[in-house]
Amino acid sequence: MILKNKEYEIEIEDLNNLGYGVGHIEGGVVFVGGAVDGDRVLARVILVKKNYAIARTEKILRPSVYRTEKPFCAYKGCGGCAYADINYERELELKRERVQSAFHKCGIKNAQIMPVFSTYKTEHYRNKAQYPITQDKNGEYRVGFYAPKSHRIVSAVECPLQPVLFADILKALIEFFKTHKISAYDEETGKGLLRHIYLRASKDEKEVTLVLVINGRSLPMSELFVKEITERFSAITSIMLNVNTDDTNVVCGEEYITLYGEGYLFDTMCGVTLKISPASFYQVNRAVAEAIYTKAKELAAFKGDECLLDLYCGIGSIGLSMADSVCSLIGVEVVPQAVECAKENAERNGIKNASFFCADASGTQNIIEAAERSTGQKISFDTVILDPPRKGCTETLLEYLASGSCKKIIYVSCNPDTLARDAAFLTQNGFSMSEVYPYDMFPRTGHVETIVCFDKQ
């Protein structure tokens, strides 16, 4: 029987995607914070559940060969960098193993998992960050990230995953808020103004969008704020307020108020210039995203006469990068601002064979049927690009794709578990599966992006 608060010597056998070492005590599974696979540790049990226990490392008795000599990050407790304590080669191995495990669990034992693609840039690779902000009892501002499974903010202004410019901007913002006594939001009381700071940068960091998520509709000293911040940071081309007055865990509300600039920025992906609004999805690691889109186009092997259906298309980044290789492109996205950006992006790049619809991709059948009725022409799509959120695709959508004219599906996924689940459905309903290609979109974290091609048999 595992006892809470008791110390145990534990051999760490594995490391999960949340950064917990995995071992056993008296035959029971225990997840150990601060341990990595190959360690032998003295750990104190802090929680006991029916099927597992959680412990924290008190002392490393024998360090793993995978441990890094130099800590990746000075901040402790935010939980973002699950693999901060191991060398990067081991991280890539673990991510490949995670993808393989997901397919095995779904019954696809013969999946061929390729080595994980990486640019080997593990620092300052992100182009977007959302920082919660609060104040302590002394009125000092705390900006950073939430600790795992809590809303306790771990101060991490100089996060090594974010651009150095972001840290400089955060320091200037905190200085302004402190000088002008602008309050931060308190989740317990529902009072206070500042909730989150949202930053997004273009590839070369020459354009930065700054969004303050606030519990209200206006910012005190807003004109002075814009003047001081833009004079200090010429890269900031847009400053916006996002209105979020709800008692919710959702970061951003639906309304944006522009204080400065046009309210969007531009970036280039696979030769396509993209307009990106704050509400629009855009991959946070541009270099790896470009590699994924290149692989997607390679797997599609277009002949030039195809109709391409791009589902969960966002601002159109994937589909538009392929538009020159197909006869026509239809994109579907549920976020209205993203759809408007997609339409503008097509026009801006002189792409005339693209159409975009604002709707839930799960209802694609209704969209296609409505388009057929309005045009009086049958729409037959040959290739489908899927890039769904972490929950994957609905069975309704997969059934529609499997029963229709679709000959090829290129599936881009941020969650190996739901990808494997959907792959099992497709391979049981008339499709064969290519090799599985993992990509390290988020180095040092437990996340892995994956792309697979399915061909109709």
C-alpha positions as CSV (number, residue, x, y, z in Angstrom):
1,M,0.0,0.0,0.0
2,I,1.4,3.4,-1.1
3,L,1.3,5.9,1.8
4,K,0.9,9.7,1.4
5,N,3.9,11.8,2.8
6,K,6.1,8.7,2.9
7,E,9.5,8.8,1.1
8,Y,10.4,6.0,-1.4
9,E,13.4,5.2,-3.5
10,I,12.1,4.9,-7.1
11,E,13.6,3.8,-10.3
12,I,12.3,6.1,-13.1
13,E,11.4,4.0,-16.1
14,D,9.8,6.5,-18.5
15,L,9.0,10.2,-18.9
16,N,5.5,11.2,-20.0
17,N,4.5,14.2,-22.1
18,L,3.6,16.3,-19.0
19,G,7.2,16.0,-17.8
20,Y,6.6,13.5,-15.0
21,G,8.9,10.6,-14.5
22,V,7.1,7.3,-14.4
23,G,8.0,4.5,-11.9
24,H,6.4,2.0,-9.6
25,I,6.0,1.5,-5.9
26,E,4.9,-1.9,-4.7
27,G,3.5,-2.6,-8.1
28,G,1.5,0.6,-8.3
29,V,2.2,3.4,-10.9
30,V,3.7,6.6,-9.5
31,F,4.3,9.9,-11.4
32,V,7.3,11.8,-10.1
33,G,7.8,15.5,-10.6
34,G,11.4,16.6,-11.1
35,A,12.5,13.1,-12.3
36,V,13.4,11.9,-15.8
37,D,13.7,8.4,-17.2
38,G,16.9,6.7,-16.0
39,D,17.0,8.5,-12.7
40,R,16.9,6.8,-9.3
41,V,15.3,9.2,-6.9
42,L,14.2,9.6,-3.3
43,A,10.6,10.9,-3.7
44,R,7.9,11.9,-1.3
45,V,4.3,10.8,-2.2
46,I,2.0,13.9,-2.2
47,L,-1.2,12.3,-3.6
48,V,-2.6,8.8,-3.7
49,K,-5.4,7.8,-6.1
50,K,-7.0,4.5,-6.8
51,N,-4.9,3.7,-9.8
52,Y,-1.8,5.8,-9.4
53,A,0.1,8.1,-7.1
54,I,1.9,11.4,-7.5
55,A,5.3,12.2,-5.9
56,R,7.9,14.9,-5.9
57,T,11.6,14.4,-6.1
58,E,13.4,15.1,-2.8
59,K,16.8,13.9,-3.9
60,I,18.4,12.5,-7.1
61,L,20.3,9.4,-6.0
62,R,21.6,8.5,-9.4
63,P,21.1,10.9,-12.3
64,S,20.0,9.6,-15.7
65,V,22.4,9.7,-18.7
66,Y,19.7,11.8,-20.4
67,R,19.9,14.6,-17.9
68,T,21.3,17.9,-19.2
69,E,24.2,19.4,-17.3
70,K,22.9,23.0,-17.7
71,P,19.2,23.8,-16.9
72,F,17.3,24.9,-20.0
73,C,15.2,27.4,-18.1
74,A,15.7,29.4,-14.8
75,Y,12.0,29.4,-14.1
76,K,10.5,26.5,-12.1
77,G,6.9,25.5,-11.8
78,C,5.2,26.8,-14.9
79,G,5.1,23.3,-16.4
80,G,5.4,24.5,-20.0
81,C,8.8,22.8,-20.7
82,A,8.0,19.2,-19.9
83,Y,11.4,18.1,-21.3
84,A,13.6,20.9,-19.9
85,D,15.8,18.6,-17.9
86,I,16.7,16.1,-20.7
87,N,18.9,16.4,-23.7
88,Y,17.2,17.3,-27.0
89,E,18.0,14.0,-28.8
90,R,16.2,12.1,-26.0
91,E,13.3,14.5,-26.3
92,L,12.9,13.7,-30.0
93,E,13.0,9.9,-29.3
94,L,10.3,10.3,-26.7
95,K,8.1,12.2,-29.1
96,R,8.5,9.5,-31.7
97,E,7.7,6.9,-29.1
98,R,4.6,8.8,-28.1
99,V,3.2,8.9,-31.6
100,Q,4.0,5.2,-32.1
101,S,2.2,4.4,-28.8
102,A,-0.9,6.3,-29.8
103,F,-1.2,4.3,-33.0
104,H,-0.6,1.0,-31.2
105,K,-3.3,1.8,-28.7
106,C,-5.8,2.3,-31.6
107,G,-4.9,-1.0,-33.1
108,I,-2.6,0.2,-35.9
109,K,0.4,-2.0,-35.1
110,N,2.1,-1.7,-38.4
111,A,2.2,2.1,-38.5
112,Q,5.6,3.3,-39.8
113,I,6.7,6.2,-37.6
114,M,9.4,8.3,-39.2
115,P,12.1,10.1,-37.2
116,V,10.9,13.5,-35.8
117,F,11.6,16.4,-38.0
118,S,13.3,19.3,-36.2
119,T,15.0,22.6,-37.1
120,Y,17.0,22.2,-33.9
121,K,16.1,25.6,-32.8
122,T,14.9,25.1,-29.3
123,E,14.8,28.7,-28.0
124,H,13.0,31.9,-29.0
125,Y,11.0,30.0,-31.7
126,R,7.5,31.1,-30.8
127,N,5.8,34.0,-32.5
128,K,2.8,34.2,-30.1
129,A,2.4,34.3,-26.3
130,Q,-0.5,34.9,-24.0
131,Y,0.5,36.0,-20.5
132,P,-1.9,36.1,-17.5
133,I,-1.3,39.0,-15.2
134,T,-2.2,39.5,-11.5
135,Q,-1.0,41.5,-8.5
136,D,0.1,40.1,-5.1
137,K,-0.9,41.4,-1.7
138,N,1.8,44.1,-2.0
139,G,0.5,45.3,-5.3
140,E,3.4,43.9,-7.3
141,Y,2.6,42.6,-10.8
142,R,3.1,39.0,-11.6
143,V,3.2,38.1,-15.3
144,G,4.0,34.7,-16.7
145,F,2.2,31.4,-17.1
146,Y,-0.1,29.3,-15.1
147,A,1.4,26.5,-13.0
148,P,0.0,23.0,-14.0
149,K,-3.6,22.4,-13.1
150,S,-4.0,25.7,-11.3
151,H,-4.4,29.4,-11.9
152,R,-1.3,30.3,-9.8
153,I,0.8,32.5,-12.0
154,V,4.5,31.7,-12.2
155,S,6.5,34.8,-13.1
156,A,8.3,34.1,-16.4
157,V,8.9,37.3,-18.2
158,E,12.0,36.1,-19.9
159,C,10.7,32.7,-21.0
160,P,13.3,31.1,-23.3
161,L,10.7,29.9,-25.8
162,Q,9.5,33.4,-26.6
163,P,11.3,36.2,-28.6
164,V,13.6,38.4,-26.5
165,L,11.6,41.3,-27.8
166,F,8.5,40.0,-25.9
167,A,10.4,40.2,-22.6
168,D,11.4,43.8,-23.3
169,I,7.8,44.7,-24.1
170,L,6.5,43.0,-21.0
171,K,8.9,44.9,-18.8
172,A,7.8,48.2,-20.3
173,L,4.1,47.3,-19.9
174,I,4.6,46.4,-16.2
175,E,6.5,49.7,-15.7
176,F,3.6,51.7,-17.2
177,F,0.9,49.8,-15.3
178,K,2.8,50.3,-12.0
179,T,3.4,54.0,-12.7
180,H,-0.2,54.7,-13.5
181,K,-1.7,52.2,-10.9
182,I,-3.7,50.2,-13.5
183,S,-5.2,47.3,-11.6
184,A,-4.8,43.6,-12.5
185,Y,-7.8,41.3,-12.5
186,D,-8.5,39.2,-9.4
187,E,-10.3,35.9,-10.3
188,E,-11.7,35.5,-6.8
189,T,-13.4,38.9,-6.6
190,G,-14.0,39.5,-10.3
191,K,-12.5,43.0,-9.9
192,G,-9.5,44.6,-11.5
193,L,-8.9,45.5,-15.2
194,L,-5.9,43.7,-16.7
195,R,-6.4,40.0,-17.4
196,H,-3.9,38.9,-20.1
197,I,-1.2,40.3,-22.3
198,Y,-1.2,38.9,-25.8
199,L,1.7,39.3,-28.2
200,R,2.2,38.1,-31.8
201,A,5.1,38.8,-34.1
202,S,5.9,38.4,-37.7
203,K,8.9,36.3,-38.9
204,D,11.5,39.0,-38.7
205,E,9.8,40.7,-35.7
206,K,9.3,43.9,-37.7
207,E,5.6,43.7,-36.9
208,V,4.2,43.0,-33.5
209,T,0.5,43.0,-32.4
210,L,-0.1,43.9,-28.8
211,V,-3.5,43.0,-27.2
212,L,-4.5,43.7,-23.7
213,V,-7.3,41.5,-22.5
214,I,-9.3,43.5,-20.0
215,N,-12.2,43.3,-17.7
216,G,-13.9,46.4,-19.2
217,R,-14.1,48.4,-22.4
218,S,-11.5,51.1,-21.9
219,L,-7.9,51.5,-20.7
220,P,-7.0,54.5,-18.4
221,M,-4.4,56.8,-19.9
222,S,-4.9,55.0,-23.3
223,E,-3.5,57.8,-25.4
224,L,-0.4,58.1,-23.3
225,F,0.0,54.3,-23.2
226,V,0.0,54.1,-27.0
227,K,2.4,57.1,-27.3
228,E,4.9,55.7,-24.8
229,I,4.8,52.1,-26.0
230,T,5.0,52.8,-29.7
231,E,7.8,55.3,-29.2
232,R,9.8,52.7,-27.3
233,F,9.0,49.8,-29.7
234,S,8.8,50.7,-33.3
235,A,8.0,47.1,-34.1
236,I,4.6,47.4,-32.5
237,T,2.3,48.1,-35.4
238,S,-1.1,47.4,-33.7
239,I,-2.4,47.9,-30.2
240,M,-5.8,46.5,-29.3
241,L,-8.0,45.9,-26.3
242,N,-9.9,42.6,-26.1
243,V,-13.1,42.8,-24.0
244,N,-13.6,39.9,-21.6
245,T,-15.9,40.7,-18.7
246,D,-17.1,37.1,-18.2
247,D,-16.2,34.8,-15.3
248,T,-14.5,32.3,-17.6
249,N,-11.2,30.4,-18.2
250,V,-11.3,31.5,-21.9
251,V,-8.5,34.0,-22.5
252,C,-10.1,36.3,-25.1
253,G,-13.6,37.6,-25.6
254,E,-15.2,38.2,-29.0
255,E,-14.8,42.0,-29.2
256,Y,-11.6,43.8,-30.1
257,I,-11.1,47.5,-29.9
258,T,-8.3,49.0,-31.9
259,L,-6.2,51.7,-30.1
260,Y,-3.4,52.0,-32.7
261,G,-2.7,50.7,-36.2
262,E,-4.8,48.4,-38.4
263,G,-5.4,45.6,-35.9
264,Y,-3.4,42.9,-37.8
265,L,0.0,42.0,-39.0
266,F,1.5,40.3,-42.1
267,D,3.7,37.3,-42.5
268,T,4.9,35.1,-45.4
269,M,4.4,31.3,-45.4
270,C,5.5,29.2,-48.4
271,G,5.7,32.2,-50.6
272,V,2.2,33.4,-49.7
273,T,1.7,36.8,-47.9
274,L,-0.8,36.3,-45.0
275,K,-2.8,38.9,-43.1
276,I,-3.3,37.7,-39.5
277,S,-5.8,39.1,-37.1
278,P,-5.5,38.5,-33.3
279,A,-8.5,36.1,-33.3
280,S,-7.1,34.0,-36.2
281,F,-5.1,30.8,-35.7
282,Y,-1.6,30.8,-37.0
283,Q,1.1,28.3,-36.2
284,V,3.4,29.5,-33.5
285,N,6.6,28.0,-35.0
286,R,6.7,29.4,-38.5
287,A,9.8,27.5,-39.7
288,V,8.4,24.1,-38.7
289,A,4.9,25.0,-40.0
290,E,6.5,25.8,-43.4
291,A,8.2,22.4,-43.4
292,I,4.9,20.7,-42.6
293,Y,3.1,22.5,-45.4
294,T,5.8,21.6,-47.8
295,K,5.5,17.9,-46.8
296,A,1.7,18.2,-47.2
297,K,2.0,19.4,-50.8
298,E,4.5,16.6,-51.5
299,L,2.2,14.0,-50.2
300,A,-0.7,15.4,-52.1
301,A,1.2,14.9,-55.4
302,F,-1.2,17.2,-57.3
303,K,-1.7,16.8,-61.1
304,G,-3.3,20.2,-61.5
305,D,-6.9,19.2,-62.1
306,E,-7.9,18.6,-58.5
307,C,-10.5,20.4,-56.4
308,L,-8.9,20.8,-52.9
309,L,-11.0,21.0,-49.8
310,D,-9.2,22.7,-46.9
311,L,-11.1,22.1,-43.6
312,Y,-10.3,24.0,-40.4
313,C,-8.5,26.3,-42.8
314,G,-7.9,29.3,-40.5
315,I,-6.6,32.2,-42.5
316,G,-6.0,29.9,-45.5
317,S,-2.3,29.3,-44.9
318,I,-2.2,25.7,-46.0
319,G,-4.7,25.8,-48.8
320,L,-3.4,29.0,-50.4
321,S,0.1,27.6,-50.4
322,M,-1.2,24.8,-52.7
323,A,-3.7,26.9,-54.8
324,D,-1.2,27.2,-57.7
325,S,-1.2,23.4,-58.1
326,V,-4.9,22.7,-58.2
327,C,-8.0,23.6,-60.2
328,S,-10.0,25.0,-57.3
329,L,-9.8,25.5,-53.6
330,I,-12.6,25.5,-51.0
331,G,-11.8,26.5,-47.4
332,V,-14.0,26.1,-44.4
333,E,-13.3,27.8,-41.0
334,V,-15.6,28.6,-38.0
335,V,-13.9,31.8,-36.9
336,P,-15.4,34.8,-38.9
337,Q,-12.3,37.0,-38.6
338,A,-10.1,34.2,-39.9
339,V,-12.4,33.7,-42.9
340,E,-12.2,37.3,-43.7
341,C,-8.4,37.2,-43.5
342,A,-8.5,34.1,-45.8
343,K,-10.5,35.9,-48.4
344,E,-8.2,38.9,-48.3
345,N,-5.2,36.7,-48.4
346,A,-6.4,35.1,-51.6
347,E,-7.1,38.5,-53.2
348,R,-3.8,40.0,-52.0
349,N,-1.8,37.1,-53.5
350,G,-3.8,37.2,-56.8
351,I,-5.3,33.7,-56.2
352,K,-8.6,33.6,-58.0
353,N,-9.5,29.9,-57.7
354,A,-10.2,30.0,-53.9
355,S,-13.5,30.3,-52.0
356,F,-13.9,30.4,-48.3
357,F,-16.9,29.6,-46.1
358,C,-17.5,30.5,-42.4
359,A,-18.9,27.3,-40.8
360,D,-18.0,24.4,-38.5
361,A,-16.1,21.9,-40.6
362,S,-18.2,19.1,-39.2
363,G,-21.0,20.5,-41.3
364,T,-19.1,20.4,-44.5
365,Q,-21.7,18.3,-46.3
366,N,-24.3,21.1,-45.8
367,I,-21.9,23.7,-47.1
368,I,-21.1,21.7,-50.2
369,E,-24.8,21.0,-50.9
370,A,-25.7,24.7,-50.4
371,A,-22.9,25.7,-52.8
372,E,-24.2,23.2,-55.4
373,R,-27.7,24.5,-55.1
374,S,-26.6,28.1,-55.5
375,T,-24.4,27.4,-58.6
376,G,-26.4,24.5,-60.1
377,Q,-23.2,22.6,-60.5
378,K,-21.9,19.4,-58.8
379,I,-18.9,19.9,-56.6
380,S,-16.6,17.0,-56.5
381,F,-13.4,17.4,-54.4
382,D,-10.5,15.1,-55.0
383,T,-8.2,16.0,-52.1
384,V,-8.9,17.1,-48.5
385,I,-6.6,18.9,-46.1
386,L,-7.6,18.3,-42.4
387,D,-6.0,20.4,-39.7
388,P,-8.4,20.1,-36.7
389,P,-8.1,21.2,-33.1
390,R,-6.8,18.8,-30.5
391,K,-10.1,16.9,-30.3
392,G,-9.7,15.8,-33.8
393,C,-12.5,15.3,-36.4
394,T,-16.1,14.2,-35.7
395,E,-17.2,10.8,-36.9
396,T,-19.9,12.6,-39.0
397,L,-17.3,14.4,-41.0
398,L,-15.1,11.3,-41.4
399,E,-18.1,9.3,-42.6
400,Y,-18.9,12.0,-45.2
401,L,-15.4,12.1,-46.5
402,A,-15.2,8.3,-46.6
403,S,-18.4,8.0,-48.6
404,G,-17.8,10.8,-51.1
405,S,-15.6,11.5,-54.0
406,C,-12.5,12.2,-51.9
407,K,-9.4,10.2,-53.2
408,K,-6.8,11.6,-50.8
409,I,-6.8,13.0,-47.3
410,I,-3.8,14.9,-45.9
411,Y,-4.2,15.0,-42.1
412,V,-2.2,17.5,-40.0
413,S,-2.6,16.9,-36.3
414,C,-1.5,18.5,-33.0
415,N,-2.7,15.4,-31.0
416,P,-1.3,11.9,-31.8
417,D,-4.1,10.3,-29.8
418,T,-7.0,11.8,-31.8
419,L,-5.0,11.4,-35.0
420,A,-4.6,7.7,-34.3
421,R,-8.3,7.3,-33.5
422,D,-9.3,9.0,-36.7
423,A,-6.7,7.0,-38.7
424,A,-8.3,3.8,-37.3
425,F,-11.7,4.9,-38.6
426,L,-10.3,5.9,-42.1
427,T,-8.3,2.7,-42.5
428,Q,-11.4,0.7,-41.6
429,N,-13.5,2.6,-44.2
430,G,-11.6,2.3,-47.5
431,F,-8.4,4.2,-47.0
432,S,-4.7,3.1,-46.8
433,M,-2.3,5.1,-44.7
434,S,1.2,6.4,-45.6
435,E,4.1,6.6,-43.3
436,V,3.5,8.8,-40.2
437,Y,5.7,12.0,-40.1
438,P,6.1,13.7,-36.7
439,Y,7.3,17.3,-36.5
440,D,8.7,19.1,-33.4
441,M,6.6,22.2,-33.6
442,F,7.0,22.9,-29.9
443,P,10.6,22.0,-28.7
444,R,11.1,21.4,-25.0
445,T,7.3,20.9,-24.5
446,G,5.4,17.6,-24.5
447,H,3.6,18.4,-27.8
448,V,4.3,16.9,-31.2
449,E,2.7,17.7,-34.6
450,T,2.1,14.9,-37.0
451,I,1.1,14.6,-40.7
452,V,-0.3,11.5,-42.5
453,C,-1.6,10.9,-46.0
454,F,-4.7,8.6,-46.6
455,D,-5.4,7.2,-50.1
456,K,-8.8,5.8,-51.1
457,Q,-8.5,2.2,-52.2
